[in-house]
């Protein structure tokens, strides 16, 4: 026998709290950017120190053009920022939110393994 109970109150509450579809799509897109190993490695590299493209490329054993391509994606998503010093451009994580997203994900993984 089917249980028909009224969800109206619950649904009204959730609908009220739910962000717009546009905002939820933006959130999904943000997480897609984290869904790439190279980009995660780059962000992790910038966790403590700012670095230039050539240093990141050397660290990760990749070409500078591959790193630059991923940095552009990260910069367009406001996940990394940069500053120019003479001819060199140094990249860093754009803010503590980015640090938190990575750290939280990591904590979740480590917790799962324990």
N, C-alpha and C positions, 0 to 999 in steps of 0.2 A: 504493500500500500504506500502510495506516494505521500511524502510529508510536504504539504503546501503551507508554508508559513510566510508571513509578511516581511519582506526585506526593505520596505519603503524607508523606514527610519534610518537603517544602516546605510542604504544606498544614497539617501539624501546627504548624510553626513560625509560619506566618502567623496561624493561628487563635489561637495562644497570645498573639500580639502585638496582635490585633484588639480594640479596645474593645467594650463592650457595644452592642447595637443602640440602646438608649436614649441612650447617650452620643453615638453617631454621628448619631442624629436631632437631638439638641440642637445638635451642631456644624453640621449642615445648616441648621437653623433660624437659627443665629447668622449664617451667611453669607447667608441670605435677607434679613436685615435690612440688610446691606451692599448688597443688590441693588436699591436705590432711589436715584435721582439726587439727590433732595432731601435724603435722610438723609446721603448721602455729602457733599453740599455743606455741610450743617450741621456734620458732624464735622470737615470740612476747615477750616471757619470757626473752630472751637474748637481747632485744632491748636496755635496759639501763645498765644491769649488767651481768658480766660473772657468770656462775653458774656451780656447779658440778651436776652429774647425779642424786644423791639422792635428792638434793634441787629441781630440776626440777620435779622429780617424785612426791615429796611431794606437790609441788605447784599445779600440774595438777591432783593429785589424781590418779596416775597411777603407775604401777610397774616399777622398775628400768630397767628391761629387755626390756619392751616395749619402754621406753625412749631411751635406748641404741641402740635398733634396728633402731629407727627413726633418731637418731643422726648420725649413720653410713651412712645412705642414704644422710643426709644433708651434712656430711663431704665429702663424695665421690663426691658430686656435687659442692664442694667448697663454700657452703653457710654458713657453720660454720667451725670454726677452734678451736683448743684447746691448752692448755699449761699445763704442769705437775708441780705441786708444792708438793714435797715429794711423798706421795702415792696417792694424789688427782689429778684428771684431771679436769680442768676448761674449760668449753666451752663458746665461744663468737661468735657473727656474724663475718663472715670473712672480710667484708669490708662495706664501706658506700653504695655500689651499692645494697646490700641486704636490708639495711635499707630503701633505696629509693624505691625499688620495693614494699615493704610492705606498706610504707607510702603513695605512690601514689595510690595503690589499695584501701587503706583505705579512702583517700581523695575522690576518685571516688565514693565510696559507700555512704559516708556522703553527698556529693553533690547531688546524686540521691534522697536522702531522703528529702532534703530541699524543 
